Each structure stands twice: as C-alpha cells, then as structure tokens.
C-alpha cells in the first residue's frame, strides 16, 4: 500500500490501527500503534503461545524500504504482494517505476518475488526490463484458460488463492 505522500508500506489492508493508509502522510502513520488480539491462528495453533497468553500484541507499520533492508540483512528473498493502490492496479501502473526505485535503492532487484492479482502490474514488470523477477499471478481458479494463457504469454507463475471456510 501507499501513504498519501507516496511512501510504500507493508500492509495487506487499506487501514492500519483504524487509520486509512492512502489518506494519511507517512509522518503521521509511522507513530500509529495497532493492538490486536488473536486466539486462533499463529502462534496459538502451533502451541507457541506462552501459558496464560491473551493473544494480544501491538505493532507499528513497516515501510517497504525497511522490509527490504531486513530481508537483505538476513539474505532472504523479499516477497512483495502488489496490493491495489494509486498507480499500482490493473488500470494504472504509473507508480510501478517508483516502486522499482525503492527496490533498486535497497539493492534487492535480484532478491524480490512479486505476487499479485493485478496482472497488468506483473506484465508491466515483464515489459520494462525486469523479466528476471519472479512473478506469481494470484488467481481464484487454476481452471481458467484466460489465467493460464496469461501465465504462458508473460512467463508468470500461478498461485491459487484459496480460503479455508471451515
């Protein structure tokens, strides 16, 4: 996602700590603390929570630049899901160069993996000199001929989005 002033941040949702990311400048968002309670999922499902734990934790949002710095420090690939935001969507790829600049400045171009359903952003990557970056096309069905043909035409890996409903 991106802040109002164009800073790329790592967040799956449009809001963080009750604050809308796209309408908030980074200088304000960086100080927002989100507190969540989780009694299911990780770490609870694996028995990793300490006895008596409430599942409550607090966090602040991370910039993409900081995430890349951490990945580089530990010599791991950075998986970046291209979530829809201004200039990063199927209808508009105008912010893709700015995104690539952040990755390039972190010296991580060779160590990123893109994931997303915004296939035009993945295609933009292929058509603008980044054909070496692995791109995973996130789809809702692997039985779609359209999806499979896009993968063939643009050398995209396919990743199925499945949701557990139980």
C-alpha positions in Angstrom: 0.0 0.0 0.0 1.0 3.7 -0.2 0.6 6.6 2.1 -0.9 9.9 1.0 2.6 11.2 0.4 3.6 8.2 -1.7 5.6 6.1 0.9 5.3 2.4 0.2 4.3 0.4 3.3 3.8 -3.2 4.1 0.2 -3.7 4.9 -2.4 -6.1 3.5 -5.4 -3.9 4.2 -6.4 -0.3 3.4 -6.3 0.6 7.1 -3.8 0.2 9.9 -4.8 0.8 13.5 -8.0 2.3 12.3 -6.2 4.8 10.1 -6.7 4.9 6.3 -3.3 4.5 4.8 -4.0 6.2 1.5 -5.3 9.4 3.1 -2.5 9.7 5.8 1.0 11.0 5.4 3.9 8.8 6.5 4.9 11.2 9.2 1.6 10.6 11.0 1.2 6.9 10.1 4.6 5.9 11.5 3.5 6.6 15.0 0.2 4.6 14.9 0.3 1.6 17.1 -2.2 -1.2 16.3 -3.1 -3.6 19.0 -4.7 -6.9 18.0 -6.0 -9.9 19.9 -5.6 -13.3 18.3 -6.7 -16.5 19.9 -6.7 -18.6 16.8 -4.1 -19.0 14.0 -0.4 -18.4 14.6 1.2 -18.6 17.2 -1.7 -20.3 19.1 -2.4 -23.1 16.6 1.1 -24.4 17.0 1.2 -24.2 20.7 3.8 -21.4 20.6 2.0 -19.0 22.9 3.1 -19.0 26.5 0.8 -20.2 29.1 -1.8 -17.6 30.1 -1.1 -15.5 27.0 -4.1 -13.4 25.9 -3.1 -13.3 22.2 -2.7 -9.5 22.4 0.1 -7.9 20.6 1.0 -4.4 19.4 2.8 -3.3 16.2 3.7 -0.3 14.1 3.7 -0.3 10.3 6.8 -1.0 8.3 7.9 0.8 5.2 8.8 -1.3 2.1 12.3 0.2 2.4 12.8 -1.1 5.9 11.3 -4.5 5.0 13.8 -4.8 2.1 16.6 -3.8 4.5 15.7 -6.6 6.9 15.5 -9.1 4.0 18.9 -8.0 2.7 20.4 -8.2 6.2 19.3 -11.8 6.6 20.0 -12.8 3.0 16.4 -13.8 2.2 14.1 -13.1 -0.7 11.5 -10.4 -0.2 8.0 -11.5 -1.3 6.0 -8.4 -2.2 2.3 -8.7 -2.8 1.2 -5.9 -5.1 -2.0 -4.8 -3.4 -4.1 -2.3 -5.2 -3.2 1.3 -4.5 -2.8 4.6 -6.5 -0.8 3.7 -9.6 -0.4 0.0 -8.7 -3.5 -1.6 -10.2 -4.8 -3.3 -13.3 -6.0 0.0 -14.7 -2.9 2.1 -13.7 0.7 1.2 -13.4 2.1 4.7 -13.1 3.7 4.1 -9.7 5.5 0.9 -10.7 8.7 2.9 -11.6 8.6 4.5 -8.1 8.2 1.0 -6.5 11.1 -0.4 -8.6 13.2 2.6 -7.5 12.7 1.7 -3.8 13.7 -1.9 -4.6 16.7 -0.8 -6.6 17.9 1.6 -3.9 17.8 -1.3 -1.5 20.0 -3.3 -3.9 17.3 -6.0 -3.9 16.2 -6.2 -7.5 17.7 -9.7 -7.7 16.1 -10.8 -4.5 12.4 -10.0 -4.8 9.4 -12.0 -5.8 6.2 -10.3 -6.8 2.8 -11.8 -6.1 -0.5 -10.2 -7.1 -3.8 -10.4 -8.9 -3.2 -7.1 -10.6 -1.8 -8.9 -13.7 -1.1 -5.7 -15.6 1.4 -4.8 -12.9 3.1 -8.2 -13.4 3.0 -7.7 -17.1 4.5 -4.2 -16.7 7.4 -5.8 -14.8 8.0 -8.1 -17.8 7.7 -5.4 -20.3 10.0 -2.9 -18.6 13.3 -4.7 -18.2 12.6 -6.8 -15.1 11.8 -10.1 -16.8 14.2 -11.8 -14.3 12.0 -11.0 -11.3 9.8 -14.0 -10.4 6.1 -13.0 -10.7 3.3 -15.1 -9.2 -0.1 -14.4 -10.6 -2.6 -14.8 -7.8 -5.8 -16.3 -9.2 -9.0 -17.7 -7.7 -9.1 -20.7 -10.1 -6.4 -22.7 -11.8 -9.1 -24.0 -14.2 -9.4 -20.7 -16.1 -8.0 -20.8 -19.6 -7.6 -17.0 -19.5 -5.5 -17.1 -16.4 -3.3 -19.9 -17.7 -2.8 -18.2 -21.1 -1.6 -15.0 -19.3 0.9 -17.1 -17.4 2.1 -18.7 -20.7 2.2 -15.4 -22.6 4.1 -13.4 -19.9 6.1 -16.1 -18.1 4.2 -15.8 -14.9 4.0 -18.4 -12.2 0.5 -19.2 -11.0 -0.6 -19.0 -7.3 -4.1 -20.0 -6.3 -5.8 -18.0 -3.6 -7.7 -20.5 -1.5 -9.6 -19.6 1.6 -10.4 -22.1 4.3 -14.0 -21.9 5.1 -14.2 -24.4 8.0 
